[in-house]
Amino acid sequence: MTREELIRENEKLKEEIADLKKENDSLKTKTESQAQRIDNLMEQLLKRNKALFGRKSEQEKYLTDGQMELPNVLNHSFGMVRKLELHLVGRFRAFVNRHLIALHVRDTASVFASNF
């Protein structure tokens, strides 16, 4: 690779890093807002149960089917967040590998050129 090609590749990689950072920030914001929404819903649920059933010991006796599904919804949400996290980690690893290969090619080319 020529110096100009390496510079262009470096600029592309910088742009890709910036895009990945933006995507990561967006996903973090989305995750935080989802967690806040879950917290608000849990608070509403607790207030409703307290208003309906009074003492805490009675709340556990009268759980509805919808309330039993809430942990499944939370697990699904956290599973989706984990998939997004793994996706970003995979993209970052691919980016790093491409960058390391470009550096290796450049170093190899310079060693080869210095032998002549």
Secondary structure, DSSP 8 states (H G I E B T S, - for coil): --HHHHHHHHHHHHHHHHHHHHHHHHHHHHHHHHHHHHHHHHHHHHHHHHHHH-SHHHHGGG--HHHHHHHHHHHHHHHHHHHHHHHHHHHHHHHHHHHHHHHHHHHHHHHHHHT-
